[in-house]
Amino acid sequence: MIDHELMLFAGNANPDLAPRIGKYLKKELSPARVAKFPEGEISVQLGKPVRGADVFLIQGTSAPPNQNMMELLVLIDALKRASAGRITAVLPFYGYGRQDRKDKPRVPITAKLVANLITAAGADRLLTIDLHAAQIQGFFDIPVDHLYSAPVFIKYLKAQLTRADRKNMVAVSPDVGGIKIADRFAQYLELPLAIVDKRRRGDAEIEVRNVIGEVRGKDVLLIDDLVSTGNSLVSAIERLKEMGAGRIMAAVTHAVFCKGAVEKINNSALEKCWVTDTIPLDESGRRSPKIEVLSVAGLLGEAIKRIHYNTPVSLLFELHE
């Protein structure tokens, strides 16, 4: 156990999730003034001494990503210069994670750049959920605790869906990269697995060629780590319907939901879309009858407690009946 006090700080990226984590830990968020100078530069001042403290800074890098990223870095720097004992950056959503390799000529690897920036700013540890690519953990030279949202979804779905419901259901990965996490859902919910054969033609252009696996006459649970424009999700839904799928539902960790995405979901054949609160929904998302939010506050709160007390975080990956 760290001998010093556990302290929670938060930026402005997710004003609802941070207090929920604090409530789980029975810990008030420590005050911090995060504002802007007239020209737009980030201004930060911590409201309490942090010397020697075990600090957890809750600040994802969802939209607006550049502003939230700078808030994160400036807050880490403020904590470091105030002599915090240990700084754990808690990123419910790790932005810039989609550019994780050089797959075209003359492109950056921004996932690595962000890892460098967080480390250089002074973070001692990273805690995050459902990285877009697991290898991003290797971009860091500090410890990374990479949690999965699957236990949150699976616990909820087991309570909502009877064995009879699941008997006629198939878990579907929207692309080859998501097979591992979709297989985890399939195992614990006792479902067969199918895969959408998808090709990306640009940043927002998707071509769905086929579906590998049997979906005709089956209800479908689509599993994805994030939805941005909604084009990929809707294309998969249309193809699944063409192949004779019945009811279609989705479990999505990060509701990035760029402009127009919620409308596409509302107008699609998707019956239900479960998302987590790693990213706050805008007004259209909160009003959508098809979107339901599950909280990861307990998952992150338990991880923070285990990191502070030096007990295994790996237990959070286990699922119990």
Contacts in CASP RR format, 6 or more apart in sequence:
PFRMAT RR
TARGET T0000
AUTHOR 0000-0000-0000
METHOD contacts of the structure
MODEL  1
MIDHELMLFAGNANPDLAPRIGKYLKKELSPARVAKFPEGEISVQLGKPV
RGADVFLIQGTSAPPNQNMMELLVLIDALKRASAGRITAVLPFYGYGRQD
RKDKPRVPITAKLVANLITAAGADRLLTIDLHAAQIQGFFDIPVDHLYSA
PVFIKYLKAQLTRADRKNMVAVSPDVGGIKIADRFAQYLELPLAIVDKRR
RGDAEIEVRNVIGEVRGKDVLLIDDLVSTGNSLVSAIERLKEMGAGRIMA
AVTHAVFCKGAVEKINNSALEKCWVTDTIPLDESGRRSPKIEVLSVAGLL
GEAIKRIHYNTPVSLLFELHE
1 308 0 8 1.000
1 309 0 8 1.000
1 310 0 8 1.000
2 54 0 8 1.000
2 86 0 8 1.000
2 308 0 8 1.000
2 309 0 8 1.000
2 310 0 8 1.000
4 52 0 8 1.000
4 53 0 8 1.000
4 54 0 8 1.000
4 85 0 8 1.000
5 53 0 8 1.000
5 54 0 8 1.000
6 25 0 8 1.000
6 27 0 8 1.000
6 53 0 8 1.000
6 54 0 8 1.000
6 56 0 8 1.000
6 304 0 8 1.000
6 308 0 8 1.000
7 30 0 8 1.000
7 48 0 8 1.000
7 50 0 8 1.000
7 53 0 8 1.000
7 54 0 8 1.000
7 55 0 8 1.000
7 56 0 8 1.000
7 84 0 8 1.000
8 18 0 8 1.000
8 21 0 8 1.000
8 22 0 8 1.000
8 25 0 8 1.000
8 27 0 8 1.000
8 28 0 8 1.000
8 29 0 8 1.000
8 30 0 8 1.000
8 55 0 8 1.000
8 56 0 8 1.000
8 58 0 8 1.000
8 304 0 8 1.000
9 29 0 8 1.000
9 30 0 8 1.000
9 32 0 8 1.000
9 46 0 8 1.000
9 55 0 8 1.000
9 56 0 8 1.000
9 57 0 8 1.000
9 58 0 8 1.000
9 75 0 8 1.000
9 79 0 8 1.000
10 18 0 8 1.000
10 29 0 8 1.000
10 32 0 8 1.000
10 57 0 8 1.000
10 58 0 8 1.000
10 59 0 8 1.000
11 18 0 8 1.000
11 32 0 8 1.000
11 34 0 8 1.000
11 57 0 8 1.000
11 58 0 8 1.000
11 59 0 8 1.000
11 68 0 8 1.000
11 71 0 8 1.000
11 72 0 8 1.000
11 75 0 8 1.000
12 34 0 8 1.000
12 59 0 8 1.000
12 68 0 8 1.000
12 71 0 8 1.000
13 59 0 8 1.000
13 60 0 8 1.000
13 61 0 8 1.000
13 62 0 8 1.000
13 68 0 8 1.000
13 71 0 8 1.000
13 72 0 8 1.000
14 58 0 8 1.000
14 59 0 8 1.000
14 60 0 8 1.000
14 62 0 8 1.000
14 92 0 8 1.000
14 277 0 8 1.000
14 278 0 8 1.000
14 279 0 8 1.000
14 280 0 8 1.000
15 280 0 8 1.000
16 277 0 8 1.000
16 280 0 8 1.000
17 58 0 8 1.000
17 92 0 8 1.000
17 277 0 8 1.000
17 278 0 8 1.000
17 280 0 8 1.000
17 295 0 8 1.000
17 296 0 8 1.000
17 297 0 8 1.000
17 300 0 8 1.000
18 29 0 8 1.000
18 58 0 8 1.000
19 29 0 8 1.000
20 277 0 8 1.000
20 295 0 8 1.000
20 297 0 8 1.000
20 298 0 8 1.000
21 58 0 8 1.000
21 90 0 8 1.000
21 297 0 8 1.000
21 298 0 8 1.000
21 300 0 8 1.000
21 301 0 8 1.000
21 304 0 8 1.000
22 28 0 8 1.000
22 29 0 8 1.000
22 297 0 8 1.000
22 301 0 8 1.000
23 297 0 8 1.000
24 297 0 8 1.000
24 298 0 8 1.000
24 301 0 8 1.000
24 302 0 8 1.000
25 301 0 8 1.000
25 304 0 8 1.000
25 305 0 8 1.000
30 46 0 8 1.000
30 47 0 8 1.000
30 48 0 8 1.000
30 50 0 8 1.000
31 46 0 8 1.000
31 47 0 8 1.000
31 48 0 8 1.000
32 44 0 8 1.000
32 45 0 8 1.000
32 46 0 8 1.000
32 47 0 8 1.000
32 75 0 8 1.000
32 78 0 8 1.000
33 43 0 8 1.000
33 44 0 8 1.000
33 45 0 8 1.000
33 47 0 8 1.000
34 42 0 8 1.000
34 43 0 8 1.000
34 44 0 8 1.000
34 71 0 8 1.000
34 75 0 8 1.000
35 42 0 8 1.000
35 43 0 8 1.000
35 44 0 8 1.000
36 42 0 8 1.000
36 43 0 8 1.000
37 43 0 8 1.000
42 67 0 8 1.000
42 70 0 8 1.000
42 71 0 8 1.000
42 74 0 8 1.000
44 71 0 8 1.000
44 74 0 8 1.000
44 75 0 8 1.000
44 78 0 8 1.000
45 78 0 8 1.000
46 78 0 8 1.000
46 79 0 8 1.000
46 82 0 8 1.000
49 82 0 8 1.000
50 79 0 8 1.000
50 82 0 8 1.000
50 83 0 8 1.000
50 84 0 8 1.000
50 85 0 8 1.000
51 82 0 8 1.000
51 83 0 8 1.000
51 84 0 8 1.000
51 85 0 8 1.000
52 83 0 8 1.000
52 84 0 8 1.000
52 85 0 8 1.000
53 84 0 8 1.000
53 85 0 8 1.000
54 85 0 8 1.000
54 86 0 8 1.000
54 88 0 8 1.000
54 308 0 8 1.000
55 79 0 8 1.000
55 84 0 8 1.000
55 85 0 8 1.000
55 86 0 8 1.000
55 87 0 8 1.000
55 88 0 8 1.000
56 88 0 8 1.000
56 90 0 8 1.000
56 127 0 8 1.000
56 304 0 8 1.000
56 307 0 8 1.000
56 308 0 8 1.000
57 72 0 8 1.000
57 75 0 8 1.000
57 76 0 8 1.000
57 79 0 8 1.000
57 87 0 8 1.000
57 88 0 8 1.000
57 89 0 8 1.000
57 90 0 8 1.000
57 123 0 8 1.000
58 90 0 8 1.000
58 92 0 8 1.000
58 300 0 8 1.000
59 68 0 8 1.000
59 71 0 8 1.000
59 72 0 8 1.000
59 75 0 8 1.000
59 89 0 8 1.000
59 90 0 8 1.000
59 91 0 8 1.000
60 68 0 8 1.000
60 72 0 8 1.000
60 90 0 8 1.000
60 91 0 8 1.000
60 92 0 8 1.000
60 93 0 8 1.000
60 94 0 8 1.000
60 95 0 8 1.000
60 278 0 8 1.000
61 68 0 8 1.000
61 69 0 8 1.000
61 72 0 8 1.000
61 91 0 8 1.000
61 93 0 8 1.000
61 94 0 8 1.000
61 95 0 8 1.000
61 96 0 8 1.000
61 114 0 8 1.000
62 68 0 8 1.000
62 93 0 8 1.000
62 95 0 8 1.000
62 254 0 8 1.000
62 256 0 8 1.000
62 278 0 8 1.000
62 279 0 8 1.000
62 280 0 8 1.000
63 256 0 8 1.000
63 258 0 8 1.000
63 279 0 8 1.000
65 95 0 8 1.000
65 96 0 8 1.000
69 95 0 8 1.000
69 96 0 8 1.000
69 114 0 8 1.000
69 117 0 8 1.000
72 89 0 8 1.000
72 91 0 8 1.000
72 118 0 8 1.000
72 121 0 8 1.000
73 117 0 8 1.000
73 118 0 8 1.000
73 121 0 8 1.000
76 87 0 8 1.000
76 89 0 8 1.000
76 118 0 8 1.000
76 121 0 8 1.000
76 122 0 8 1.000
76 123 0 8 1.000
77 121 0 8 1.000
77 122 0 8 1.000
79 87 0 8 1.000
80 87 0 8 1.000
80 121 0 8 1.000
80 122 0 8 1.000
86 124 0 8 1.000
86 125 0 8 1.000
87 122 0 8 1.000
87 123 0 8 1.000
87 124 0 8 1.000
87 125 0 8 1.000
88 123 0 8 1.000
88 124 0 8 1.000
88 125 0 8 1.000
88 126 0 8 1.000
88 127 0 8 1.000
88 304 0 8 1.000
88 307 0 8 1.000
89 118 0 8 1.000
89 123 0 8 1.000
89 125 0 8 1.000
89 126 0 8 1.000
89 127 0 8 1.000
90 127 0 8 1.000
90 128 0 8 1.000
90 300 0 8 1.000
90 304 0 8 1.000
91 126 0 8 1.000
91 127 0 8 1.000
91 128 0 8 1.000
92 128 0 8 1.000
92 129 0 8 1.000
92 277 0 8 1.000
92 278 0 8 1.000
92 279 0 8 1.000
92 296 0 8 1.000
92 300 0 8 1.000
93 128 0 8 1.000
93 129 0 8 1.000
93 254 0 8 1.000
93 256 0 8 1.000
93 278 0 8 1.000
93 279 0 8 1.000
94 111 0 8 1.000
94 114 0 8 1.000
94 128 0 8 1.000
94 131 0 8 1.000
94 132 0 8 1.000
94 136 0 8 1.000
95 114 0 8 1.000
96 110 0 8 1.000
96 111 0 8 1.000
96 113 0 8 1.000
96 114 0 8 1.000
97 110 0 8 1.000
97 111 0 8 1.000
97 114 0 8 1.000
97 131 0 8 1.000
97 132 0 8 1.000
97 133 0 8 1.000
97 136 0 8 1.000
98 111 0 8 1.000
98 132 0 8 1.000
99 107 0 8 1.000
99 108 0 8 1.000
99 109 0 8 1.000
99 110 0 8 1.000
99 111 0 8 1.000
100 109 0 8 1.000
100 111 0 8 1.000
100 112 0 8 1.000
100 132 0 8 1.000
100 133 0 8 1.000
100 135 0 8 1.000
100 136 0 8 1.000
101 109 0 8 1.000
101 133 0 8 1.000
102 109 0 8 1.000
111 132 0 8 1.000
111 133 0 8 1.000
111 136 0 8 1.000
111 139 0 8 1.000
112 136 0 8 1.000
112 139 0 8 1.000
115 136 0 8 1.000
115 138 0 8 1.000
115 139 0 8 1.000
115 140 0 8 1.000
116 139 0 8 1.000
118 126 0 8 1.000
118 140 0 8 1.000
119 140 0 8 1.000
119 141 0 8 1.000
119 142 0 8 1.000
123 142 0 8 1.000
124 142 0 8 1.000
124 143 0 8 1.000
125 142 0 8 1.000
125 143 0 8 1.000
125 144 0 8 1.000
125 145 0 8 1.000
125 307 0 8 1.000
126 140 0 8 1.000
126 142 0 8 1.000
126 143 0 8 1.000
126 144 0 8 1.000
126 145 0 8 1.000
127 144 0 8 1.000
127 145 0 8 1.000
127 147 0 8 1.000
127 300 0 8 1.000
127 303 0 8 1.000
127 304 0 8 1.000
127 307 0 8 1.000
128 144 0 8 1.000
128 145 0 8 1.000
128 146 0 8 1.000
128 147 0 8 1.000
129 146 0 8 1.000
129 147 0 8 1.000
129 148 0 8 1.000
129 149 0 8 1.000
129 253 0 8 1.000
129 276 0 8 1.000
129 278 0 8 1.000
129 296 0 8 1.000
129 299 0 8 1.000
129 300 0 8 1.000
130 147 0 8 1.000
130 148 0 8 1.000
130 149 0 8 1.000
130 181 0 8 1.000
130 225 0 8 1.000
130 226 0 8 1.000
130 253 0 8 1.000
130 254 0 8 1.000
130 278 0 8 1.000
131 137 0 8 1.000
131 146 0 8 1.000
131 225 0 8 1.000
132 225 0 8 1.000
132 226 0 8 1.000
134 146 0 8 1.000
137 144 0 8 1.000
137 146 0 8 1.000
138 144 0 8 1.000
145 303 0 8 1.000
145 307 0 8 1.000
145 313 0 8 1.000
147 296 0 8 1.000
147 299 0 8 1.000
147 300 0 8 1.000
147 303 0 8 1.000
147 313 0 8 1.000
147 316 0 8 1.000
147 317 0 8 1.000
148 181 0 8 1.000
148 184 0 8 1.000
148 317 0 8 1.000
149 253 0 8 1.000
149 276 0 8 1.000
149 278 0 8 1.000
149 296 0 8 1.000
149 299 0 8 1.000
150 181 0 8 1.000
150 184 0 8 1.000
150 185 0 8 1.000
150 188 0 8 1.000
150 319 0 8 1.000
151 299 0 8 1.000
151 316 0 8 1.000
151 317 0 8 1.000
151 318 0 8 1.000
151 319 0 8 1.000
152 276 0 8 1.000
152 294 0 8 1.000
152 295 0 8 1.000
152 296 0 8 1.000
152 299 0 8 1.000
153 185 0 8 1.000
153 251 0 8 1.000
153 274 0 8 1.000
153 294 0 8 1.000
154 184 0 8 1.000
154 185 0 8 1.000
154 188 0 8 1.000
154 189 0 8 1.000
154 319 0 8 1.000
155 319 0 8 1.000
156 274 0 8 1.000
156 294 0 8 1.000
157 189 0 8 1.000
157 221 0 8 1.000
157 251 0 8 1.000
157 274 0 8 1.000
158 188 0 8 1.000
158 189 0 8 1.000
161 169 0 8 1.000
161 189 0 8 1.000
163 190 0 8 1.000
165 219 0 8 1.000
166 189 0 8 1.000
166 190 0 8 1.000
166 191 0 8 1.000
168 217 0 8 1.000
168 218 0 8 1.000
168 219 0 8 1.000
169 189 0 8 1.000
169 191 0 8 1.000
169 218 0 8 1.000
169 219 0 8 1.000
169 220 0 8 1.000
169 221 0 8 1.000
170 191 0 8 1.000
170 192 0 8 1.000
170 193 0 8 1.000
170 194 0 8 1.000
170 213 0 8 1.000
170 214 0 8 1.000
170 215 0 8 1.000
170 218 0 8 1.000
170 219 0 8 1.000
170 220 0 8 1.000
170 221 0 8 1.000
171 182 0 8 1.000
171 183 0 8 1.000
171 185 0 8 1.000
171 186 0 8 1.000
171 189 0 8 1.000
171 191 0 8 1.000
171 192 0 8 1.000
171 193 0 8 1.000
171 194 0 8 1.000
171 221 0 8 1.000
171 223 0 8 1.000
172 182 0 8 1.000
172 193 0 8 1.000
172 194 0 8 1.000
172 195 0 8 1.000
172 196 0 8 1.000
172 211 0 8 1.000
172 215 0 8 1.000
172 220 0 8 1.000
172 221 0 8 1.000
172 222 0 8 1.000
172 223 0 8 1.000
172 236 0 8 1.000
172 240 0 8 1.000
173 179 0 8 1.000
173 181 0 8 1.000
173 182 0 8 1.000
173 183 0 8 1.000
173 193 0 8 1.000
173 194 0 8 1.000
173 195 0 8 1.000
173 196 0 8 1.000
173 223 0 8 1.000
173 224 0 8 1.000
174 196 0 8 1.000
174 198 0 8 1.000
174 222 0 8 1.000
174 223 0 8 1.000
174 224 0 8 1.000
174 232 0 8 1.000
174 233 0 8 1.000
174 236 0 8 1.000
175 195 0 8 1.000
175 196 0 8 1.000
175 198 0 8 1.000
175 232 0 8 1.000
176 195 0 8 1.000
176 197 0 8 1.000
176 198 0 8 1.000
178 223 0 8 1.000
178 224 0 8 1.000
178 225 0 8 1.000
179 193 0 8 1.000
179 195 0 8 1.000
181 223 0 8 1.000
181 225 0 8 1.000
182 193 0 8 1.000
182 195 0 8 1.000
182 223 0 8 1.000
183 193 0 8 1.000
185 191 0 8 1.000
185 221 0 8 1.000
185 223 0 8 1.000
185 251 0 8 1.000
186 192 0 8 1.000
186 193 0 8 1.000
188 319 0 8 1.000
189 221 0 8 1.000
191 221 0 8 1.000
192 213 0 8 1.000
192 214 0 8 1.000
193 213 0 8 1.000
194 211 0 8 1.000
194 212 0 8 1.000
194 213 0 8 1.000
194 214 0 8 1.000
194 215 0 8 1.000
194 220 0 8 1.000
195 211 0 8 1.000
195 212 0 8 1.000
195 213 0 8 1.000
196 208 0 8 1.000
196 210 0 8 1.000
196 211 0 8 1.000
196 212 0 8 1.000
196 236 0 8 1.000
196 239 0 8 1.000
196 240 0 8 1.000
197 208 0 8 1.000
197 209 0 8 1.000
197 210 0 8 1.000
197 211 0 8 1.000
197 212 0 8 1.000
198 206 0 8 1.000
198 207 0 8 1.000
198 208 0 8 1.000
198 209 0 8 1.000
198 232 0 8 1.000
198 235 0 8 1.000
198 236 0 8 1.000
199 206 0 8 1.000
199 207 0 8 1.000
199 208 0 8 1.000
199 209 0 8 1.000
200 206 0 8 1.000
200 207 0 8 1.000
201 207 0 8 1.000
204 229 0 8 1.000
204 231 0 8 1.000
205 231 0 8 1.000
206 231 0 8 1.000
206 232 0 8 1.000
206 235 0 8 1.000
207 235 0 8 1.000
208 235 0 8 1.000
208 236 0 8 1.000
208 238 0 8 1.000
208 239 0 8 1.000
210 239 0 8 1.000
211 239 0 8 1.000
211 240 0 8 1.000
211 243 0 8 1.000
215 240 0 8 1.000
215 243 0 8 1.000
215 244 0 8 1.000
215 245 0 8 1.000
216 243 0 8 1.000
216 244 0 8 1.000
216 245 0 8 1.000
217 244 0 8 1.000
217 245 0 8 1.000
217 246 0 8 1.000
218 245 0 8 1.000
218 246 0 8 1.000
219 245 0 8 1.000
219 246 0 8 1.000
219 247 0 8 1.000
219 248 0 8 1.000
219 249 0 8 1.000
220 240 0 8 1.000
220 245 0 8 1.000
220 246 0 8 1.000
220 247 0 8 1.000
220 248 0 8 1.000
220 249 0 8 1.000
221 249 0 8 1.000
221 250 0 8 1.000
221 251 0 8 1.000
222 233 0 8 1.000
222 236 0 8 1.000
222 237 0 8 1.000
222 240 0 8 1.000
222 248 0 8 1.000
222 249 0 8 1.000
222 250 0 8 1.000
222 251 0 8 1.000
223 250 0 8 1.000
223 251 0 8 1.000
223 252 0 8 1.000
224 232 0 8 1.000
224 233 0 8 1.000
224 250 0 8 1.000
224 251 0 8 1.000
224 252 0 8 1.000
224 253 0 8 1.000
225 252 0 8 1.000
225 253 0 8 1.000
225 254 0 8 1.000
226 252 0 8 1.000
226 253 0 8 1.000
226 254 0 8 1.000
226 255 0 8 1.000
226 256 0 8 1.000
227 233 0 8 1.000
227 250 0 8 1.000
227 252 0 8 1.000
227 254 0 8 1.000
227 255 0 8 1.000
227 256 0 8 1.000
227 257 0 8 1.000
227 261 0 8 1.000
227 265 0 8 1.000
227 273 0 8 1.000
227 275 0 8 1.000
228 256 0 8 1.000
228 257 0 8 1.000
228 258 0 8 1.000
228 261 0 8 1.000
229 258 0 8 1.000
229 260 0 8 1.000
229 261 0 8 1.000
229 264 0 8 1.000
230 257 0 8 1.000
230 258 0 8 1.000
230 260 0 8 1.000
230 261 0 8 1.000
230 264 0 8 1.000
230 265 0 8 1.000
231 264 0 8 1.000
233 250 0 8 1.000
233 252 0 8 1.000
233 264 0 8 1.000
233 265 0 8 1.000
233 268 0 8 1.000
233 270 0 8 1.000
234 264 0 8 1.000
234 265 0 8 1.000
234 268 0 8 1.000
234 270 0 8 1.000
237 248 0 8 1.000
237 268 0 8 1.000
237 269 0 8 1.000
237 270 0 8 1.000
238 268 0 8 1.000
238 269 0 8 1.000
240 248 0 8 1.000
241 248 0 8 1.000
241 269 0 8 1.000
247 271 0 8 1.000
248 269 0 8 1.000
248 270 0 8 1.000
248 271 0 8 1.000
249 270 0 8 1.000
249 271 0 8 1.000
249 272 0 8 1.000
249 273 0 8 1.000
249 274 0 8 1.000
250 270 0 8 1.000
250 272 0 8 1.000
250 273 0 8 1.000
250 274 0 8 1.000
251 274 0 8 1.000
252 273 0 8 1.000
252 274 0 8 1.000
252 275 0 8 1.000
253 275 0 8 1.000
253 276 0 8 1.000
253 278 0 8 1.000
254 275 0 8 1.000
254 276 0 8 1.000
254 278 0 8 1.000
254 279 0 8 1.000
255 275 0 8 1.000
255 276 0 8 1.000
255 278 0 8 1.000
255 279 0 8 1.000
255 281 0 8 1.000
255 285 0 8 1.000
255 291 0 8 1.000
255 293 0 8 1.000
256 279 0 8 1.000
257 279 0 8 1.000
257 281 0 8 1.000
257 282 0 8 1.000
257 285 0 8 1.000
260 284 0 8 1.000
262 282 0 8 1.000
262 284 0 8 1.000
262 285 0 8 1.000
262 288 0 8 1.000
262 291 0 8 1.000
263 284 0 8 1.000
265 273 0 8 1.000
265 288 0 8 1.000
265 290 0 8 1.000
265 291 0 8 1.000
266 288 0 8 1.000
266 289 0 8 1.000
266 290 0 8 1.000
270 290 0 8 1.000
271 290 0 8 1.000
272 290 0 8 1.000
272 292 0 8 1.000
273 288 0 8 1.000
273 290 0 8 1.000
273 291 0 8 1.000
273 292 0 8 1.000
274 292 0 8 1.000
274 293 0 8 1.000
274 294 0 8 1.000
275 281 0 8 1.000
275 291 0 8 1.000
275 292 0 8 1.000
275 293 0 8 1.000
275 294 0 8 1.000
276 293 0 8 1.000
276 294 0 8 1.000
276 295 0 8 1.000
276 296 0 8 1.000
277 293 0 8 1.000
277 294 0 8 1.000
277 295 0 8 1.000
277 296 0 8 1.000
277 297 0 8 1.000
278 296 0 8 1.000
281 291 0 8 1.000
281 293 0 8 1.000
285 291 0 8 1.000
299 316 0 8 1.000
302 316 0 8 1.000
303 313 0 8 1.000
303 316 0 8 1.000
306 312 0 8 1.000
306 313 0 8 1.000
306 315 0 8 1.000
306 316 0 8 1.000
307 313 0 8 1.000
END
